[in-house]
Amino acid sequence: MFLLLFTKPILKGVLSLSYLDHFRLPNEEPDAAFSRLLGKYESMIKGIVRDLSHSYARHLNGMTDRDDLLQIGQNALWIATRKFDMNHVEKGINPDYFFVSYAYKTIQGTVSDYLKKLAKHSAHEKLAANDVVLDVIDPYPHTIVEDMHEWLDDCLHSLTPRERIYAIEKWILERKTSAIAAQYQVSEDTVRCWGKTARKKLQRMLRKDLKH
């Protein structure tokens, strides 16, 4: 089985100030800071694992389980904290608003790559008896919902950091407005405002795409 479990990846050439350094409280140990960050992103990791597990389920034949995928998602979050470039954060903007989008892409990509390897391995095992080689590029047919998620993911770069938070948390992870407000320490009306401006931008982009 392709299992990518580890506790603390050693990365060479990381930035002197990582996102975890920014997130840490004064005198807080890195392990404690990451545990606190993990609690903040737990719902995101679970949502990604749930959606991808459903998409790949019929191709895996029980080759993995939810706990493995959650661990991989947690590992991906750790990597994201080390690789996130704080220099890309616009002056005067809270880095948290940029990191949420980066963390989502990192976790989703890592878990998806892992499941693709498992699906490819499973497919090769099934066809080995017939000496058939199969390269799994996209191992599952996209549903309308999955296609919409991919389109939304492609549009994230056009949104502001706060609008990205709304798009990911509300439309992709399907979290309640109250939960988003609590996590980012803003009012529910503020979250709805993020959604209103994000919705207008996405409607314009959708109309533009439909013309092509």
N, C-alpha and C positions, 0 to 999 in steps of 0.2 A: 504494500500500500504506500502511496505517496503521502507521507505524513511530514509536515513542516513545523513540528513543535520545537520551540526554543523559548528561553526566558528573557535573555537580554542580548540582542544581536550586537555585534561589535562592528561599528561602521567607521571606516577611515575617512578622514577629510571632512568631518562634519563641521558646521559653522560654530564659531566660538559661543554664540548665543542661540540656543535652540528654542523652539516653542515651549518645551518643557521648562527651560530656564525662566522664560517669561511667565509661565503659569504658576510656578512655585511660589509659595508664601515665604516670607522672611524666615530663615533658619529651618525651613522644611526640607526633609531628606528627599532625594529624587524618587525613591520607591514610594514614599507616602504621597508625593505629588502625583505620580502616575496612577496610583490607586484611586485618588480623588478624581483625576481626569477620566479614568476608566468608568467610574460611576456616572459621570456626566454623559459619556458616549455609549453607555451600555445599550440604550434603546436603539440607537442607530445601528450598532453591530448586530443586534438581534433581528432588526428589520431587514438588513441586507442578507443575513444568513437565511431567514425565512423565505424571502423572495427567490434567492438563487437556488435554494434547496428544492423549492417547488418546480423551478424551471428545469433543473437537471435530474429530477427524481427518477424518471423512467429509464435513464441512461446509466445509472450507477449500480443498480442491483444490490443495494445495501452495503456498498463498499466504504461508506463513511457514516459518521453520525453527527448529530447536532453539536455535541460537546467538542469534537475535533474542529468543526468549523468556527465555533465561538472562540476557541483558543487561537486559531489562525487569524481571526478578525482582531483579536486583542493584540497579537504580535504585529499586525499591520498598523494598528494605531500607534504602537511604540515606534515603529519605523517612521511613521508620518511625523511624529514629534521631533525626530532627529533630522529628517531631511527637509522639513518645511523651511523655506528661505524667508527669514524675517525681513530681509532687505526689500522684498516685493510688497510689503505692506505699505499702503499709502500713508503719508504723514497725517497724523491726527485721527486715524481710524484704528479702532480696537482690533488687534491681530486676531482675536477670536472669530470675528466675522469673516476673515479670509481662511482661517484654518479649518472651519467646518466643511467648506467645499473641498479643500485638499484632503482632509481626512476621509471624507465620503468616497472620493475617487480612489484613494489608496486602498481602503478596506475593500471596496467593491471589486477593484481590479485584482487584488491578491486572492480573495476567496474565489472569484470567477476563474482565475488561472489555475488554481488548485483543482477545482471541479472539472475543468476542461481536461486536465491531465488524467484524472480518474476516469472520465468518460472515454477518453481515447484508449486508455489501458483496457477498460472493459470491452470496448468495441473490438480491439485487437484479439483479446482472448476468445471472443465469440467466433471470430472469423479465422482463427489460426488453423483450425482443422481443415479448412478449404484453401489454405495458403493465400488468403486474400489480405492485402494491406490496406488499411483505411486511415486516412489523415482526417482528424476531426477538426474542422475549422470553426464551424458553428453547430454544435451537437444537438441543438433543440430548436424546433420551429418557434418563431416569435408569435406571441399573442398580440392582440391590439394593445393591451395594457403595457406589455413589454416594449412594443414599438414606441408608444407614447413616452415611456420612461427614457428611452434612448434619445428621442428627439429633445426632451426636456434637458437631459444631460448635456447635449450638444449646445443648448442655448444658455447654459449657466454663465458662460464667459461674458455674455451681454448684459447680465444683471449686476446690480450693485451688491456689495457683500451682504447687506441686510436682506435684500431680495433673494439672494441665493439661499440664505438660511431658511426663509419661508418656503421656497420651492422644494428644497430637500426635505425639510422636516414635515411640511404639511402635505405636499402632493406626492412625494415619493415614499416617505416613511409613514404617512397617514397619522401623524400625531395631532392631538387636540391643541387648539389655540392656547388653552390655559397651561398646558404642559410646556409649550414653546416659550410662553411668557415667563414661566417660573424658571426655566433653565437659563434664559438670557437676561433675567432680572429686569424685565420691562413690563409695561401694562399690556393687557390683551388688546386694547385699542391700538397700541403701537404695532403689535404683530399684525393686526388686520390692515393697518396702513401699509406695512411692507407687502402684504399680499395684494392689495389694491394696485400699487404701482407695478409690481411684478406681473400681475395679470394683464395690465394694459400693454406692457412691452411684449409679452408672449403672444398676445392677440395680434399685434402688428406683425410679429415675425411669422406667425402661422398664416396670416393672410398673404404675406409675401411669398412664403413657400408654396402655397396652393396655386399661385399664379404661374409657377414654373412647371 
